[in-house]
Amino acid sequence: MIDLLQLQKEVYQNKIEKGFDVTDIIKNFVLHMENYRKLAKHI
């Protein structure tokens, strides 16, 4: 079984290590979802 809490921690740590902006995770998620929506329109 996948440990989702551990996976979230690893993803968050990876974002920090790669220099991604982690100050507003929810805003970041919404922006990504908007980009995916736009991309899906072209498929």
PDB file of N, CA, C and O in Angstrom:
ATOM      1  N   MET A   1       0.838  -1.174   0.000  1.00  0.00           N
ATOM      2  CA  MET A   1       0.000   0.000   0.000  1.00  0.00           C
ATOM      3  C   MET A   1       0.890   1.249   0.000  1.00  0.00           C
ATOM      4  O   MET A   1       1.945   1.268   0.636  1.00  0.00           O
ATOM      5  N   ILE A   2       0.459   2.277  -0.711  1.00  0.00           N
ATOM      6  CA  ILE A   2       1.219   3.515  -0.819  1.00  0.00           C
ATOM      7  C   ILE A   2       0.984   4.377   0.423  1.00  0.00           C
ATOM      8  O   ILE A   2      -0.154   4.597   0.839  1.00  0.00           O
ATOM      9  N   ASP A   3       2.060   4.850   0.992  1.00  0.00           N
ATOM     10  CA  ASP A   3       1.989   5.758   2.139  1.00  0.00           C
ATOM     11  C   ASP A   3       1.907   7.182   1.591  1.00  0.00           C
ATOM     12  O   ASP A   3       2.931   7.790   1.280  1.00  0.00           O
ATOM     13  N   LEU A   4       0.687   7.715   1.474  1.00  0.00           N
ATOM     14  CA  LEU A   4       0.485   9.024   0.860  1.00  0.00           C
ATOM     15  C   LEU A   4       1.138  10.153   1.648  1.00  0.00           C
ATOM     16  O   LEU A   4       1.647  11.103   1.055  1.00  0.00           O
ATOM     17  N   LEU A   5       1.130  10.063   2.951  1.00  0.00           N
ATOM     18  CA  LEU A   5       1.766  11.099   3.766  1.00  0.00           C
ATOM     19  C   LEU A   5       3.268  11.151   3.481  1.00  0.00           C
ATOM     20  O   LEU A   5       3.839  12.232   3.331  1.00  0.00           O
ATOM     21  N   GLN A   6       3.894   9.996   3.408  1.00  0.00           N
ATOM     22  CA  GLN A   6       5.328   9.948   3.107  1.00  0.00           C
ATOM     23  C   GLN A   6       5.594  10.460   1.693  1.00  0.00           C
ATOM     24  O   GLN A   6       6.571  11.173   1.465  1.00  0.00           O
ATOM     25  N   LEU A   7       4.734  10.103   0.752  1.00  0.00           N
ATOM     26  CA  LEU A   7       4.883  10.572  -0.623  1.00  0.00           C
ATOM     27  C   LEU A   7       4.775  12.094  -0.694  1.00  0.00           C
ATOM     28  O   LEU A   7       5.549  12.738  -1.403  1.00  0.00           O
ATOM     29  N   GLN A   8       3.818  12.673   0.037  1.00  0.00           N
ATOM     30  CA  GLN A   8       3.670  14.131   0.072  1.00  0.00           C
ATOM     31  C   GLN A   8       4.929  14.791   0.626  1.00  0.00           C
ATOM     32  O   GLN A   8       5.385  15.809   0.105  1.00  0.00           O
ATOM     33  N   LYS A   9       5.483  14.211   1.677  1.00  0.00           N
ATOM     34  CA  LYS A   9       6.702  14.759   2.272  1.00  0.00           C
ATOM     35  C   LYS A   9       7.859  14.723   1.279  1.00  0.00           C
ATOM     36  O   LYS A   9       8.637  15.673   1.188  1.00  0.00           O
ATOM     37  N   GLU A  10       7.970  13.624   0.537  1.00  0.00           N
ATOM     38  CA  GLU A  10       9.048  13.490  -0.441  1.00  0.00           C
ATOM     39  C   GLU A  10       8.881  14.485  -1.586  1.00  0.00           C
ATOM     40  O   GLU A  10       9.860  15.080  -2.037  1.00  0.00           O
ATOM     41  N   VAL A  11       7.662  14.667  -2.055  1.00  0.00           N
ATOM     42  CA  VAL A  11       7.399  15.624  -3.131  1.00  0.00           C
ATOM     43  C   VAL A  11       7.720  17.035  -2.660  1.00  0.00           C
ATOM     44  O   VAL A  11       8.361  17.802  -3.378  1.00  0.00           O
ATOM     45  N   TYR A  12       7.278  17.377  -1.460  1.00  0.00           N
ATOM     46  CA  TYR A  12       7.539  18.708  -0.897  1.00  0.00           C
ATOM     47  C   TYR A  12       9.041  18.944  -0.749  1.00  0.00           C
ATOM     48  O   TYR A  12       9.543  20.009  -1.109  1.00  0.00           O
ATOM     49  N   GLN A  13       9.747  17.961  -0.225  1.00  0.00           N
ATOM     50  CA  GLN A  13      11.195  18.090  -0.047  1.00  0.00           C
ATOM     51  C   GLN A  13      11.885  18.248  -1.396  1.00  0.00           C
ATOM     52  O   GLN A  13      12.832  19.024  -1.522  1.00  0.00           O
ATOM     53  N   ASN A  14      11.420  17.523  -2.399  1.00  0.00           N
ATOM     54  CA  ASN A  14      11.997  17.630  -3.736  1.00  0.00           C
ATOM     55  C   ASN A  14      11.794  19.034  -4.304  1.00  0.00           C
ATOM     56  O   ASN A  14      12.691  19.587  -4.940  1.00  0.00           O
ATOM     57  N   LYS A  15      10.614  19.604  -4.073  1.00  0.00           N
ATOM     58  CA  LYS A  15      10.351  20.974  -4.535  1.00  0.00           C
ATOM     59  C   LYS A  15      11.327  21.954  -3.882  1.00  0.00           C
ATOM     60  O   LYS A  15      11.853  22.845  -4.548  1.00  0.00           O
ATOM     61  N   ILE A  16      11.564  21.791  -2.598  1.00  0.00           N
ATOM     62  CA  ILE A  16      12.502  22.662  -1.884  1.00  0.00           C
ATOM     63  C   ILE A  16      13.909  22.509  -2.462  1.00  0.00           C
ATOM     64  O   ILE A  16      14.592  23.500  -2.720  1.00  0.00           O
ATOM     65  N   GLU A  17      14.335  21.265  -2.661  1.00  0.00           N
ATOM     66  CA  GLU A  17      15.682  21.003  -3.170  1.00  0.00           C
ATOM     67  C   GLU A  17      15.876  21.549  -4.583  1.00  0.00           C
ATOM     68  O   GLU A  17      16.975  21.974  -4.939  1.00  0.00           O
ATOM     69  N   LYS A  18      14.821  21.540  -5.380  1.00  0.00           N
ATOM     70  CA  LYS A  18      14.909  22.015  -6.772  1.00  0.00           C
ATOM     71  C   LYS A  18      14.681  23.518  -6.886  1.00  0.00           C
ATOM     72  O   LYS A  18      14.811  24.076  -7.976  1.00  0.00           O
ATOM     73  N   GLY A  19      14.344  24.184  -5.786  1.00  0.00           N
ATOM     74  CA  GLY A  19      14.185  25.624  -5.794  1.00  0.00           C
ATOM     75  C   GLY A  19      12.813  26.119  -6.208  1.00  0.00           C
ATOM     76  O   GLY A  19      12.666  27.289  -6.562  1.00  0.00           O
ATOM     77  N   PHE A  20      11.810  25.264  -6.174  1.00  0.00           N
ATOM     78  CA  PHE A  20      10.456  25.685  -6.510  1.00  0.00           C
ATOM     79  C   PHE A  20       9.876  26.551  -5.395  1.00  0.00           C
ATOM     80  O   PHE A  20      10.246  26.414  -4.229  1.00  0.00           O
ATOM     81  N   ASP A  21       8.969  27.438  -5.770  1.00  0.00           N
ATOM     82  CA  ASP A  21       8.290  28.294  -4.795  1.00  0.00           C
ATOM     83  C   ASP A  21       7.288  27.445  -4.008  1.00  0.00           C
ATOM     84  O   ASP A  21       6.349  26.896  -4.584  1.00  0.00           O
ATOM     85  N   VAL A  22       7.487  27.342  -2.715  1.00  0.00           N
ATOM     86  CA  VAL A  22       6.590  26.541  -1.876  1.00  0.00           C
ATOM     87  C   VAL A  22       5.852  27.410  -0.861  1.00  0.00           C
ATOM     88  O   VAL A  22       5.333  26.901   0.132  1.00  0.00           O
ATOM     89  N   THR A  23       5.805  28.724  -1.109  1.00  0.00           N
ATOM     90  CA  THR A  23       5.153  29.619  -0.162  1.00  0.00           C
ATOM     91  C   THR A  23       3.636  29.530  -0.228  1.00  0.00           C
ATOM     92  O   THR A  23       2.960  29.780   0.770  1.00  0.00           O
ATOM     93  N   ASP A  24       3.084  29.174  -1.401  1.00  0.00           N
ATOM     94  CA  ASP A  24       1.630  29.078  -1.546  1.00  0.00           C
ATOM     95  C   ASP A  24       1.298  27.840  -2.378  1.00  0.00           C
ATOM     96  O   ASP A  24       1.082  27.933  -3.586  1.00  0.00           O
ATOM     97  N   ILE A  25       1.262  26.694  -1.727  1.00  0.00           N
ATOM     98  CA  ILE A  25       1.061  25.416  -2.402  1.00  0.00           C
ATOM     99  C   ILE A  25      -0.292  25.365  -3.101  1.00  0.00           C
ATOM    100  O   ILE A  25      -0.384  24.857  -4.219  1.00  0.00           O
ATOM    101  N   ILE A  26      -1.339  25.878  -2.470  1.00  0.00           N
ATOM    102  CA  ILE A  26      -2.679  25.819  -3.069  1.00  0.00           C
ATOM    103  C   ILE A  26      -2.722  26.641  -4.352  1.00  0.00           C
ATOM    104  O   ILE A  26      -3.262  26.183  -5.359  1.00  0.00           O
ATOM    105  N   LYS A  27      -2.166  27.835  -4.330  1.00  0.00           N
ATOM    106  CA  LYS A  27      -2.127  28.666  -5.536  1.00  0.00           C
ATOM    107  C   LYS A  27      -1.352  27.949  -6.632  1.00  0.00           C
ATOM    108  O   LYS A  27      -1.769  27.947  -7.790  1.00  0.00           O
ATOM    109  N   ASN A  28      -0.236  27.346  -6.276  1.00  0.00           N
ATOM    110  CA  ASN A  28       0.583  26.612  -7.226  1.00  0.00           C
ATOM    111  C   ASN A  28      -0.213  25.472  -7.850  1.00  0.00           C
ATOM    112  O   ASN A  28      -0.136  25.252  -9.059  1.00  0.00           O
ATOM    113  N   PHE A  29      -0.972  24.753  -7.043  1.00  0.00           N
ATOM    114  CA  PHE A  29      -1.797  23.642  -7.519  1.00  0.00           C
ATOM    115  C   PHE A  29      -2.853  24.140  -8.503  1.00  0.00           C
ATOM    116  O   PHE A  29      -3.059  23.539  -9.557  1.00  0.00           O
ATOM    117  N   VAL A  30      -3.520  25.236  -8.156  1.00  0.00           N
ATOM    118  CA  VAL A  30      -4.567  25.794  -9.020  1.00  0.00           C
ATOM    119  C   VAL A  30      -3.977  26.228 -10.359  1.00  0.00           C
ATOM    120  O   VAL A  30      -4.576  25.987 -11.407  1.00  0.00           O
ATOM    121  N   LEU A  31      -2.818  26.859 -10.333  1.00  0.00           N
ATOM    122  CA  LEU A  31      -2.186  27.276 -11.583  1.00  0.00           C
ATOM    123  C   LEU A  31      -1.838  26.077 -12.455  1.00  0.00           C
ATOM    124  O   LEU A  31      -2.009  26.124 -13.673  1.00  0.00           O
ATOM    125  N   HIS A  32      -1.353  25.006 -11.840  1.00  0.00           N
ATOM    126  CA  HIS A  32      -1.045  23.796 -12.605  1.00  0.00           C
ATOM    127  C   HIS A  32      -2.308  23.184 -13.195  1.00  0.00           C
ATOM    128  O   HIS A  32      -2.306  22.739 -14.342  1.00  0.00           O
ATOM    129  N   MET A  33      -3.377  23.160 -12.425  1.00  0.00           N
ATOM    130  CA  MET A  33      -4.632  22.598 -12.929  1.00  0.00           C
ATOM    131  C   MET A  33      -5.151  23.414 -14.107  1.00  0.00           C
ATOM    132  O   MET A  33      -5.680  22.846 -15.063  1.00  0.00           O
ATOM    133  N   GLU A  34      -5.011  24.717 -14.055  1.00  0.00           N
ATOM    134  CA  GLU A  34      -5.423  25.579 -15.169  1.00  0.00           C
ATOM    135  C   GLU A  34      -4.597  25.271 -16.417  1.00  0.00           C
ATOM    136  O   GLU A  34      -5.130  25.222 -17.525  1.00  0.00           O
ATOM    137  N   ASN A  35      -3.307  25.068 -16.231  1.00  0.00           N
ATOM    138  CA  ASN A  35      -2.460  24.713 -17.371  1.00  0.00           C
ATOM    139  C   ASN A  35      -2.854  23.362 -17.954  1.00  0.00           C
ATOM    140  O   ASN A  35      -2.861  23.200 -19.174  1.00  0.00           O
ATOM    141  N   TYR A  36      -3.183  22.389 -17.105  1.00  0.00           N
ATOM    142  CA  TYR A  36      -3.606  21.074 -17.588  1.00  0.00           C
ATOM    143  C   TYR A  36      -4.923  21.176 -18.345  1.00  0.00           C
ATOM    144  O   TYR A  36      -5.127  20.489 -19.345  1.00  0.00           O
ATOM    145  N   ARG A  37      -5.821  22.042 -17.859  1.00  0.00           N
ATOM    146  CA  ARG A  37      -7.108  22.231 -18.531  1.00  0.00           C
ATOM    147  C   ARG A  37      -6.896  22.805 -19.930  1.00  0.00           C
ATOM    148  O   ARG A  37      -7.506  22.347 -20.896  1.00  0.00           O
ATOM    149  N   LYS A  38      -6.033  23.801 -20.030  1.00  0.00           N
ATOM    150  CA  LYS A  38      -5.737  24.396 -21.335  1.00  0.00           C
ATOM    151  C   LYS A  38      -5.103  23.378 -22.268  1.00  0.00           C
ATOM    152  O   LYS A  38      -5.433  23.322 -23.453  1.00  0.00           O
ATOM    153  N   LEU A  39      -4.204  22.583 -21.739  1.00  0.00           N
ATOM    154  CA  LEU A  39      -3.554  21.556 -22.542  1.00  0.00           C
ATOM    155  C   LEU A  39      -4.562  20.529 -23.038  1.00  0.00           C
ATOM    156  O   LEU A  39      -4.499  20.105 -24.192  1.00  0.00           O
ATOM    157  N   ALA A  40      -5.486  20.129 -22.179  1.00  0.00           N
ATOM    158  CA  ALA A  40      -6.482  19.120 -22.541  1.00  0.00           C
ATOM    159  C   ALA A  40      -7.390  19.608 -23.666  1.00  0.00           C
ATOM    160  O   ALA A  40      -7.889  18.795 -24.445  1.00  0.00           O
ATOM    161  N   LYS A  41      -7.611  20.903 -23.765  1.00  0.00           N
ATOM    162  CA  LYS A  41      -8.451  21.448 -24.835  1.00  0.00           C
ATOM    163  C   LYS A  41      -7.823  21.216 -26.207  1.00  0.00           C
ATOM    164  O   LYS A  41      -8.530  21.162 -27.213  1.00  0.00           O
ATOM    165  N   HIS A  42      -6.504  21.080 -26.251  1.00  0.00           N
ATOM    166  CA  HIS A  42      -5.792  20.944 -27.516  1.00  0.00           C
ATOM    167  C   HIS A  42      -5.522  19.492 -27.893  1.00  0.00           C
ATOM    168  O   HIS A  42      -4.896  19.220 -28.918  1.00  0.00           O
ATOM    169  N   ILE A  43      -5.979  18.588 -27.092  1.00  0.00           N
ATOM    170  CA  ILE A  43      -5.746  17.159 -27.380  1.00  0.00           C
ATOM    171  C   ILE A  43      -6.921  16.603 -28.141  1.00  0.00           C
ATOM    172  O   ILE A  43      -6.931  15.421 -28.483  1.00  0.00           O
TER     173      ILE A  43
END
